[in-house]
Amino acid sequence: MGGTFLRSLLWTYGAALYHASSNQFANAQTNDTSWHKYVRAPSSSTVKPKAVLGNHTLGQVVNAENLLTGDNTTVLIRQGADDAVPTVVLDFGQNIVGLLEIDFASSTNASDGLPGLKLSFSESLEFLTDRSDFTRSDNAGQGDGNPPKITSGTDQVAVKNEPFTWLNQWGCEFGSQVCSDGLHGFRYVKLELDALPEDAPYTSSYGEVAIYSVSLQWSGYLGTPDSYTGWFECSDEALTQWWYDGAYTTETCTDVFRDNDTEPRGAASASLLGRWVLHDGAKRDRDPYMGDLAVAALTSYLTHDIPEAARNVMEDLAQHQRDDGWIPPASICKELSLTSPSNNYALPLFDYPLWWVACSWDHVMYTGNLSYISTYYPTLLRVLDTYYVAHTDPATSLLARPSGYGDYAFIPRDGSAAYYSALYVLALNRAADLADLVSAESSSSSSPSSEDAARWRGRAAGVSAAVLANLWDAGAGAFFDRAGSGAHAQDGNSLAVLSGIAPSGSNYTSSALAYLESATARPYGHAFYDAGGEALGAGYSDRVYPFVSYFEAAARFESGLADSAVVLLRSTYGHMAAGDPGVTMWEGVGVNGSKYEGAFTSLAHAWSTGVTPLLTTYVLGVRPLKPGFREWTVRPLPSADLAWARGQVPTPYGPLSVQWERSGDDGLLLLTVVPPPGTNGTMVAPVGQGQQGESLGAWADDGTRLDGEVIDGSVVFRVEGGREYVVH
C-alpha cells in the first residue's frame, strides 16, 4: 500500500510539474502563427512596387504616384532634345525576382518611330546608374553556341500607340533591335522615356507614354506562411528576422531551370530544363552550384517542402561525372571568360566534388531519401577512391590541388591547402556513415560498403594526422593555409574543427578559433584570411564570405563557444540587413563593408543564408542522427543573452516541435519537445554549476518521470516519438 501511495504521489508531482512547466512558456509563445509577421515573401505572384523615389524623378512626369495606386495613368512626356529625359524610379521594398510587366495605356509619337522606354534594374541604389547593375547580356556572346549579347545594360520597349501589356521576355522586338534581357533580380527599376540610337528607326527618344501600372510576375519559390514546414522564433527579434530573411533569400534562388534566364556562359542544360533547382543567386549567376548547397540546401530543407530543388542538382551533376571520378561544380562551361567554344559541365573546381559527398549526407539525413545514396553510391566510390586518391601527395598524405583548378572563391592556391584536406576528412567520415547505411540496407552479410566505411574512416584519421603534422602553426596557434605560406584562412581552420582534425575541447580548437577572432574580426563579420592573405589577393584580409562564416559559426557552437558564434552572426548579418537592399543576403562583403565585386555582386545569394540552419541546429538545438530524423537529438546551445526560443523542424514523420526558456532562478533551460510518432531520440540538458545530474528531471505528458544519464556534463534522456516531454 505504501509503494502504491508513493508511486501515486510521484505521478501527481510529475504531472503537476509538467503542467506548471508548460505554463512557463507564456512569455515565449502566443500561438503557432506569431512568426508569420517575419515572413518576407510577397502575398501573391504579382508583386507591386512600394514607393516612387521622388528625388530621382526627372523631366516632365505627370502623376508618378499613380504607378502605386493605379487610380489613373502616369504620363512621361518629352518633345525635344532640350527637354530632360523623363525618369521615374520605383522601389519594390526588397529584392525580388521575375519578369517585369508594364500595362501601357497609350503612346503618342513626336517623331519617326514609337516612343522608347528604357529600363535599368539594380539590387541597390548605389549601382542604379545609366544601366542595370547586371544584366544577362553582360555574360553573353562569349562563345559559339551560347546566347548572343542582345543588350548593353538596359532593356528596351517600343511603346505602341494602343493599349497593351508588355512582359519582359528575353529577346528582341524587331530582328536584333529593341531588345530586353528578360528575368531580373532587383529591388529598384528606373523607367526613362528614351531610346538607343541603334534601335532607330523603330523607336524614338521623344513623344508621350501613358502607363497604367508596373508590376512583377514572381519567378522564384513563393514562400508564403502556409508553405513553411519549419519555423523559428527566439527572444532576439533581429536573429528571428534573419532566420526568415535567409529563407526568403533561398526562395528567390529556388526556381525552375530555363535556358533563357540561366547563366549564359554555356550553362543551359537539357537534363535540367523544367526541373526545380537551387540557383546560386537570383540576379546572377543563376546556375545551380554544388558547393553552395552545403548551406543553401539546409536552409531549404528546414523551411519548405521542396527537397527536389537540391536533389535535382546533385543527381544531375553526378550523372555528368568524369571517368576519373571528378564531378563538375555546375552546368557552366570550362572558362568564365570564353573566347572560343567550350563544353558545359567543365568548370574546373577542385573542392566541389567533396561538397557533393557532404551534401549527399545532408540530403539523406534531412529527407530520409535512402534510394538516392543507393543509386549514387558508385559515384561516391569514384569520387573518393579514384579522383582524390590520384590527387594526394604521397609525401604528406595531404590533398594537392592541381594546376588549372580553382575553388569556391577562385583563390590562387595550388597545392596542399588546409581547407582541401579538412574538407576531405569531413567528406570521408560522412561517406563512411553513408556506407554504413547502404550496408544496413543490403541483404548480404558481407556487403562491400562495410569495408568502404572502415577504409574511409582509416584514411580520414591518416589525413587528420597529416594536417596536424604539416600545417599547424604553433607560433600563431592556428592552421597555415599552406605550409610556409604565412597566411591563415578561415575555411581551413573552421573545417579542421568541424571535421574533428582539431578535436572539440582540445587546445588546437580553442587556439584556432581564438586566432580567427583576433586576426580576422571586422565590424561586418570575419574576413576569410588574416593579413597573410594579401599575398594571394588584394583585399583578402578584409573580405567576408558569409558562406565560409557559416562553418566558423558552426565550429564555435560545436566547441561550446555559443556567445562568440552569435557575436559573429550579429556582425555579419546585421551589416547586410542594415545596408541596401536589406533583407536578402550578399554573396560577399568587401573592404569597409562594401559590396565586394561592386555592381556585379549578387545581393541575394543562397550560399550566404547560414544563419537559418545555424539557429535551428544550435539555438533551437535540433539535428538528425539517422535518415529522415528517424532518430534525432535536441540539444540547445544558445548564447547567454537569449532568454527563449521555439520552433518546428520538418521531418518525413511529421513536425518535431521544440521550445525552451531560461529559468528565472538558475538560468538553466526548461525544455519542451514534441517529436513525431515513429521516431526516437535524445533530449540533452546541461548540468549547472553546483548542480547534480539527478536534480534534472524529465516528464512525459502523462506525468511519467524519465530516467536520464549524465554524459560529459549533460543529462541525456532517451525518448520515443508521439508524446510531449518536459525537461527541467
Backbone hydrogen bonds, N-H to C=O, Kabsch-Sander energy under -0.5 kcal/mol:
donor,donor_aa,acceptor,acceptor_aa,energy
5,F,1,M,-2.4
6,L,2,G,-2.4
7,R,3,G,-2.5
8,S,4,T,-2.3
9,L,5,F,-2.6
10,L,6,L,-2.7
11,W,7,R,-2.6
12,T,8,S,-2.6
13,Y,9,L,-2.7
14,G,10,L,-2.9
15,A,11,W,-2.9
16,A,12,T,-2.4
17,L,13,Y,-2.7
18,Y,14,G,-2.8
19,H,15,A,-2.5
20,A,16,A,-2.7
21,S,17,L,-3.0
22,S,18,Y,-2.3
23,N,19,H,-1.7
24,Q,20,A,-0.8
24,Q,21,S,-0.9
25,F,22,S,-1.3
26,A,23,N,-1.5
27,N,24,Q,-0.7
28,A,25,F,-0.7
29,Q,25,F,-1.2
30,T,31,N,-0.5
34,S,31,N,-1.5
36,H,33,T,-1.8
37,K,34,S,-0.6
38,Y,35,W,-2.0
39,V,36,H,-1.5
41,A,223,G,-0.5
47,V,45,S,-0.7
47,V,216,L,-2.7
50,K,91,D,-2.5
51,A,91,D,-1.9
53,L,51,A,-0.5
53,L,89,V,-2.5
54,G,52,V,-1.4
56,H,53,L,-2.2
57,T,54,G,-1.4
58,L,87,T,-1.7
60,Q,77,I,-0.6
61,V,59,G,-1.1
62,V,75,V,-3.0
66,N,63,N,-1.4
67,L,64,A,-1.9
68,L,65,E,-2.0
69,T,65,E,-1.4
70,G,66,N,-2.9
74,T,211,I,-2.6
75,V,62,V,-2.1
76,L,209,V,-2.7
77,I,60,Q,-2.3
78,R,207,G,-2.6
83,D,80,G,-1.5
87,T,58,L,-2.2
88,V,191,L,-2.3
90,L,88,V,-0.5
90,L,189,V,-2.8
91,D,51,A,-3.0
92,F,90,L,-0.5
92,F,187,R,-2.6
96,I,186,F,-2.8
98,G,184,H,-2.0
99,L,217,Q,-1.9
100,L,98,G,-0.5
101,E,215,S,-3.2
102,I,166,W,-2.5
103,D,213,S,-2.5
104,F,102,I,-0.8
104,F,164,F,-2.5
105,A,210,A,-2.7
106,S,210,A,-1.4
107,S,161,N,-1.1
108,T,208,E,-2.5
110,A,206,Y,-0.6
114,L,202,Y,-2.2
116,G,204,S,-2.7
117,L,157,V,-2.4
118,K,192,E,-3.0
119,L,155,D,-3.0
120,S,190,K,-1.8
122,S,188,Y,-2.2
127,F,124,S,-1.0
128,L,125,L,-1.6
129,T,127,F,-1.3
129,T,131,R,-1.3
132,S,153,G,-3.2
133,D,121,F,-2.4
138,D,135,T,-2.7
139,N,136,R,-1.6
140,A,137,S,-0.9
141,G,147,P,-2.9
146,N,143,G,-2.0
150,I,148,P,-0.7
155,D,119,L,-2.3
156,Q,179,C,-2.5
157,V,117,L,-1.8
159,V,115,P,-2.5
159,V,157,V,-0.8
160,K,158,A,-0.7
164,F,104,F,-1.3
166,W,102,I,-2.9
166,W,164,F,-0.5
168,N,100,L,-2.5
169,Q,167,L,-2.4
171,G,180,S,-2.3
173,E,177,Q,-0.7
173,E,178,V,-2.3
174,F,177,Q,-2.2
176,S,174,F,-0.5
177,Q,174,F,-2.3
180,S,171,G,-2.4
184,H,98,G,-2.1
186,F,96,I,-2.2
186,F,184,H,-0.5
187,R,122,S,-2.2
188,Y,122,S,-2.8
189,V,90,L,-1.9
190,K,120,S,-3.1
191,L,88,V,-3.3
191,L,189,V,-0.5
192,E,118,K,-2.1
193,L,86,P,-2.0
194,D,116,G,-1.1
194,D,192,E,-1.5
199,D,196,L,-2.0
200,A,197,P,-1.5
202,Y,199,D,-1.4
203,T,199,D,-1.0
204,S,114,L,-2.6
207,G,78,R,-3.5
208,E,108,T,-2.2
209,V,76,L,-2.5
210,A,106,S,-2.6
211,I,74,T,-2.9
212,Y,103,D,-3.0
213,S,103,D,-1.2
214,V,67,L,-0.6
215,S,101,E,-2.7
216,L,47,V,-2.1
217,Q,99,L,-3.0
218,W,45,S,-3.4
218,W,216,L,-0.9
219,S,97,V,-2.1
220,G,97,V,-0.6
221,Y,251,E,-2.0
221,Y,254,T,-1.0
223,G,221,Y,-1.2
224,T,222,L,-1.6
227,S,224,T,-2.4
228,Y,224,T,-0.6
228,Y,225,P,-1.3
229,T,303,T,-2.3
230,G,303,T,-1.1
231,W,648,Q,-1.7
233,E,646,R,-2.4
235,S,644,W,-2.0
237,E,235,S,-0.8
240,T,236,D,-2.2
241,Q,237,E,-2.7
242,W,238,A,-2.4
243,W,239,L,-1.7
244,Y,240,T,-1.4
245,D,241,Q,-2.3
246,G,242,W,-2.5
247,A,243,W,-1.6
248,Y,244,Y,-2.7
249,T,245,D,-2.7
250,T,246,G,-2.1
251,E,247,A,-2.1
252,T,248,Y,-2.1
253,C,249,T,-0.8
253,C,250,T,-0.5
254,T,250,T,-0.8
254,T,251,E,-0.7
255,D,253,C,-0.7
255,D,277,V,-1.9
257,F,275,R,-2.6
261,D,258,R,-1.0
262,T,258,R,-0.6
263,E,286,R,-1.5
266,G,264,P,-2.2
267,A,263,E,-1.0
272,L,269,S,-1.4
273,L,269,S,-1.3
274,G,257,F,-2.7
275,R,272,L,-2.2
277,V,255,D,-2.8
278,L,309,A,-0.8
279,H,253,C,-2.9
279,H,277,V,-0.7
280,D,287,D,-1.2
282,A,604,A,-1.8
289,Y,287,D,-0.7
290,M,329,P,-2.8
293,L,289,Y,-0.7
293,L,290,M,-1.3
294,A,291,G,-1.8
295,V,292,D,-1.6
296,A,292,D,-2.7
297,A,293,L,-1.1
298,L,293,L,-0.6
299,T,295,V,-2.1
300,S,296,A,-2.2
301,Y,297,A,-3.1
302,L,298,L,-2.0
303,T,299,T,-0.5
303,T,300,S,-1.2
304,H,300,S,-2.5
305,D,227,S,-0.6
306,I,304,H,-1.5
309,A,306,I,-1.7
310,A,307,P,-0.8
311,R,307,P,-2.5
312,N,308,E,-2.9
313,V,309,A,-0.6
314,M,310,A,-2.2
315,E,311,R,-2.9
316,D,312,N,-2.0
317,L,313,V,-2.4
318,A,314,M,-2.1
319,Q,315,E,-2.0
320,H,317,L,-1.0
321,Q,318,A,-1.5
322,R,326,W,-2.9
325,G,322,R,-1.8
333,C,265,R,-2.2
334,K,343,N,-0.9
345,Y,331,S,-1.0
345,Y,332,I,-0.6
346,A,332,I,-1.7
347,L,332,I,-0.9
349,L,347,L,-1.5
350,F,406,G,-3.1
354,L,351,D,-1.1
355,W,351,D,-1.2
356,W,352,Y,-1.9
357,V,353,P,-1.5
358,A,354,L,-2.4
359,C,355,W,-3.0
360,S,356,W,-1.7
361,W,357,V,-1.7
362,D,358,A,-1.9
363,H,359,C,-2.6
364,V,360,S,-2.2
365,M,361,W,-2.6
366,Y,362,D,-2.8
367,T,363,H,-2.0
368,G,364,V,-2.0
369,N,363,H,-0.6
370,L,368,G,-1.7
372,Y,369,N,-0.5
373,I,369,N,-0.8
374,S,370,L,-1.9
375,T,371,S,-2.2
376,Y,372,Y,-2.2
377,Y,373,I,-0.7
380,L,376,Y,-1.9
381,L,377,Y,-2.2
382,R,378,P,-2.0
383,V,379,T,-2.1
384,L,380,L,-2.2
385,D,381,L,-3.0
386,T,382,R,-1.1
387,Y,382,R,-2.3
388,Y,383,V,-2.0
390,A,386,T,-1.6
391,H,387,Y,-0.6
392,T,389,V,-1.2
393,D,398,L,-3.1
396,T,393,D,-0.9
397,S,393,D,-3.2
400,A,391,H,-2.8
401,R,415,G,-2.7
405,Y,402,P,-1.3
406,G,348,P,-2.6
410,F,407,D,-1.5
413,R,411,I,-2.2
415,G,401,R,-1.8
417,A,415,G,-1.3
418,A,481,D,-2.6
421,S,417,A,-1.4
422,A,418,A,-2.8
423,L,419,Y,-2.5
424,Y,420,Y,-1.9
425,V,421,S,-2.2
426,L,422,A,-2.1
427,A,423,L,-2.7
428,L,424,Y,-2.8
429,N,425,V,-2.3
430,R,426,L,-2.1
431,A,427,A,-2.7
432,A,428,L,-2.0
433,D,429,N,-1.7
434,L,430,R,-2.1
435,A,431,A,-2.6
436,D,432,A,-2.1
437,L,433,D,-1.7
438,V,434,L,-2.4
439,S,435,A,-2.6
440,A,436,D,-2.4
441,E,437,L,-1.8
442,S,438,V,-0.9
442,S,439,S,-0.5
447,S,444,S,-0.6
450,S,447,S,-1.4
451,E,447,S,-0.7
452,D,448,P,-2.0
453,A,449,S,-2.4
454,A,450,S,-1.7
455,R,451,E,-2.4
456,W,452,D,-2.8
457,R,453,A,-2.2
458,G,454,A,-2.1
459,R,455,R,-2.4
460,A,456,W,-2.5
461,A,457,R,-2.0
462,G,458,G,-1.9
463,V,459,R,-2.7
464,S,460,A,-2.4
465,A,461,A,-2.1
466,A,462,G,-1.8
467,V,463,V,-2.4
468,L,464,S,-2.2
469,A,465,A,-2.2
470,N,466,A,-2.4
471,L,467,V,-2.5
472,W,468,L,-0.7
473,D,478,A,-2.7
474,A,472,W,-0.8
477,G,473,D,-2.6
478,A,473,D,-1.4
480,F,471,L,-3.5
481,D,487,A,-3.1
485,S,482,R,-2.4
490,Q,528,F,-1.9
491,D,528,F,-0.5
493,N,489,A,-1.7
494,S,490,Q,-2.3
495,L,491,D,-2.4
496,A,492,G,-1.7
497,V,493,N,-1.3
498,L,494,S,-2.3
499,S,495,L,-2.6
500,G,497,V,-1.0
501,I,496,A,-1.0
502,A,496,A,-2.4
506,S,503,P,-2.3
509,T,503,P,-0.5
510,S,506,S,-2.0
511,S,507,N,-2.4
512,A,508,Y,-2.6
513,L,509,T,-2.4
514,A,510,S,-1.9
515,Y,511,S,-2.4
516,L,512,A,-2.1
517,E,513,L,-1.9
518,S,514,A,-2.0
519,A,515,Y,-2.8
520,T,516,L,-2.1
521,A,517,E,-0.7
522,R,525,G,-2.9
525,G,522,R,-1.8
527,A,520,T,-2.8
528,F,543,R,-2.5
529,Y,540,Y,-0.6
530,D,488,H,-1.6
533,G,530,D,-2.1
534,E,531,A,-1.7
535,A,532,G,-1.3
536,L,533,G,-1.7
537,G,533,G,-1.6
540,Y,537,G,-1.9
542,D,539,G,-1.6
543,R,539,G,-0.6
543,R,540,Y,-0.9
544,V,589,V,-2.9
545,Y,543,R,-0.5
548,V,545,Y,-0.6
549,S,545,Y,-2.3
550,Y,546,P,-1.3
551,F,547,F,-0.6
551,F,548,V,-0.7
552,E,548,V,-1.4
553,A,549,S,-2.8
554,A,550,Y,-2.4
555,A,551,F,-2.3
556,R,552,E,-2.1
557,F,553,A,-2.5
558,E,554,A,-2.9
559,S,555,A,-1.4
560,G,557,F,-1.8
561,L,556,R,-3.2
565,A,561,L,-1.9
566,V,562,A,-2.5
567,V,563,D,-2.0
568,L,564,S,-2.0
569,L,565,A,-2.0
570,R,566,V,-2.7
571,S,567,V,-2.2
572,T,568,L,-2.3
573,Y,569,L,-2.6
574,G,569,L,-0.6
574,G,570,R,-1.3
575,H,571,S,-1.3
576,M,572,T,-1.4
577,A,573,Y,-2.5
578,A,574,G,-1.8
579,G,575,H,-1.0
579,G,576,M,-0.5
582,G,579,G,-0.6
584,T,582,G,-2.5
587,E,602,S,-2.9
589,V,544,V,-2.9
590,G,594,S,-3.6
593,G,590,G,-2.0
594,S,591,V,-1.3
596,Y,588,G,-1.2
596,Y,594,S,-0.6
598,G,595,K,-2.1
600,F,597,E,-1.4
601,T,598,G,-1.5
603,L,601,T,-0.5
605,H,585,M,-2.9
606,A,280,D,-1.7
606,A,604,A,-0.5
607,W,280,D,-0.5
608,S,605,H,-1.8
609,T,606,A,-1.5
612,T,609,T,-1.9
614,L,610,G,-2.3
615,L,611,V,-2.0
616,T,612,T,-1.8
617,T,613,P,-2.8
618,Y,614,L,-2.5
619,V,614,L,-0.9
620,L,615,L,-2.9
621,G,616,T,-0.7
622,V,616,T,-2.0
623,R,633,T,-1.9
625,L,631,E,-3.2
626,K,631,E,-1.9
628,G,364,V,-0.8
628,G,365,M,-0.8
629,F,365,M,-0.9
629,F,626,K,-1.7
630,R,627,P,-1.4
632,W,680,N,-1.4
633,T,623,R,-2.2
634,V,682,T,-2.7
635,R,621,G,-3.2
635,R,633,T,-0.5
637,L,618,Y,-3.7
642,L,639,S,-1.6
645,A,660,W,-2.0
646,R,233,E,-2.6
647,G,658,V,-2.5
648,Q,231,W,-2.2
649,V,656,L,-2.5
654,G,651,T,-1.5
656,L,649,V,-2.5
657,S,655,P,-0.6
657,S,674,V,-2.3
658,V,647,G,-2.3
659,Q,672,T,-2.3
660,W,645,A,-2.8
661,E,670,L,-1.8
662,R,643,A,-2.5
663,S,668,L,-3.6
667,G,663,S,-1.6
670,L,661,E,-3.3
671,L,669,L,-0.7
671,L,727,V,-2.5
672,T,659,Q,-3.2
673,V,725,Y,-2.3
674,V,657,S,-2.9
679,T,676,P,-1.1
680,N,630,R,-2.0
681,G,719,V,-2.3
682,T,632,W,-1.6
683,M,717,F,-2.5
684,V,634,V,-2.8
685,A,715,V,-2.3
687,V,713,G,-2.3
688,G,686,P,-0.5
691,Q,688,G,-2.2
695,S,692,Q,-1.6
696,L,693,G,-1.5
697,G,695,S,-0.5
698,A,706,L,-0.6
699,W,726,V,-2.6
700,A,704,T,-2.5
701,D,724,E,-1.1
703,G,700,A,-2.2
706,L,698,A,-3.2
709,E,716,V,-2.1
711,I,709,E,-0.6
711,I,714,S,-3.3
714,S,711,I,-1.5
715,V,685,A,-3.2
716,V,709,E,-2.9
716,V,714,S,-0.5
717,F,683,M,-2.5
718,R,707,D,-0.5
719,V,681,G,-2.6
719,V,717,F,-0.5
721,G,679,T,-3.4
722,G,675,P,-2.5
725,Y,673,V,-2.6
726,V,699,W,-2.4
727,V,671,L,-3.2
728,H,697,G,-3.1
